[in-house]
């Protein structure tokens, strides 16, 4: 996550990041990554739980889900907390 953020906010390692993304995603043309606005991600690895709820509520209105599942049921930060204890936290 930190390498990704650094690559797309400062440019440091950008070419390597784009090469990795083209190798491991369905987007194979590096020019697409150069042109697109990529999402900002939390530098400490946390996911936005409220956006997960909002997405589920949208899918629920479209009858694509039967119920909203609280993110706490499927998001486990225990490994993340272990990594942050070892690496240290970055300002968000």
DADACOR-V65076 format. One record per run of one state. SS is the DSSP state (h for helix, s for strand, l for the rest). FROM is the first residue (numbers start at 1). LEN is the number of residues. Records with the same first field share a line. If there is no record, write none. Layout:
SS: FROM-LEN, FROM-LEN
//
This chain:
l: 1-1, 10-4, 25-5, 36-13, 62-9, 74-4, 88-5
h: 2-8, 14-11, 30-6, 49-13, 71-3, 78-10
//
